[in-house]
């Protein structure tokens, strides 16, 4: 690690790979965000938000990236965990349809979906 950058460990609820919801994180690396902010980031793969939150509480990592649900549950149990920010206003996935075939939600009944 470079001595002029602040080292930080971030746990990833997505595990070792990044998905479509993780575009902001992928951009932070490829776009040089971490370096410009003076950070030397070590990505610590965890699988799921519960393991990510547990890693934060155990002091294994400085911060975690994952879903808010385990944080809310642990906070309700009196654990010292806090959500600082959200990188999304909604899920990144969208259901796309042909508007001439699906005019309202009820028109989806019985249709085939592809993922």
KAMO-V23659 format. One record per residue. RES is the residue in one small letter. PHI is phi in whole degrees, 0 to 359 (NA if undefined). PSI is psi in radians with two decimals (* if undefined). BURIAL is 1 if it has 9 or more other ideal C-beta (glycine too) atoms within 8 Angstrom, else 0. Layout:
RES&PHI&PSI&BURIAL + RES&PHI&PSI&BURIAL
This chain:
x&NA&2.52&0 + x&289&2.36&0 + x&289&-0.32&0 + x&270&-0.03&0 + x&252&2.65&1 + x&276&2.13&0 + x&284&2.41&0 + x&216&2.38&1 + x&256&2.23&1 + x&239&2.16&1 + x&277&2.45&1 + x&248&2.08&1 + x&292&-0.28&1 + x&279&-0.12&1 + x&85&-2.60&0 + x&280&-0.25&0 + x&244&2.81&0 + x&251&2.43&0 + x&254&-2.98&0 + x&297&-0.54&0 + x&288&-0.21&1 + x&257&0.39&1 + x&302&-0.70&1 + x&297&-0.69&0 + x&292&-0.79&1 + x&300&-0.72&1 + x&295&-0.66&1 + x&303&-0.65&1 + x&284&-0.99&1 + x&292&-0.49&0 + x&272&-0.04&0 + x&77&0.31&0 + x&301&-0.86&1 + x&304&-0.83&1 + x&297&-0.77&0 + x&297&-0.50&0 + x&272&0.05&0 + x&77&0.47&0 + x&250&2.49&1 + x&247&1.70&1 + x&270&2.29&1 + x&249&2.09&1 + x&273&2.14&0 + x&249&1.80&1 + x&292&2.24&1 + x&235&2.88&1 + x&243&1.73&0 + x&104&2.72&1 + x&293&-0.55&1 + x&296&-0.86&0 + x&296&-0.61&1 + x&295&-0.85&1 + x&298&-0.70&1 + x&297&-0.67&0 + x&295&-0.66&1 + x&295&-0.85&1 + x&297&-0.59&1 + x&281&-0.15&0 + x&79&0.18&0 + x&292&-0.55&0 + x&226&2.84&1 + x&276&-0.51&0 + x&206&2.90&1 + x&225&2.65&1 + x&236&2.01&1 + x&179&-2.90&1 + x&288&2.73&0 + x&278&-0.33&0 + x&302&-0.86&0 + x&298&-0.60&1 + x&296&-0.79&1 + x&297&-0.74&1 + x&297&-0.85&0 + x&295&-0.66&1 + x&297&-0.68&1 + x&297&-0.42&0 + x&272&0.07&0 + x&89&0.13&0 + x&286&2.56&0 + x&276&1.35&0 + x&227&2.58&1 + x&216&2.46&0 + x&271&2.12&0 + x&270&-0.69&0 + x&200&2.82&0 + x&239&2.42&0 + x&266&0.00&0 + x&220&2.51&0 + x&272&-0.31&0 + x&199&3.07&0 + x&297&2.58&0 + x&283&-0.36&0 + x&280&2.52&0 + x&229&2.57&0 + x&266&2.08&0 + x&256&2.35&0 + x&224&2.80&0 + x&278&2.12&0 + x&291&-0.28&0 + x&280&-0.29&0 + x&259&-0.56&0 + x&232&1.87&1 + x&262&-0.42&0 + x&210&2.91&0 + x&305&-0.68&0 + x&299&-0.44&0 + x&291&-0.20&1 + x&282&-0.32&0 + x&301&2.22&0 + x&82&-0.03&0 + x&280&2.73&0 + x&269&2.49&0 + x&242&2.56&0 + x&241&2.50&0 + x&238&*&0
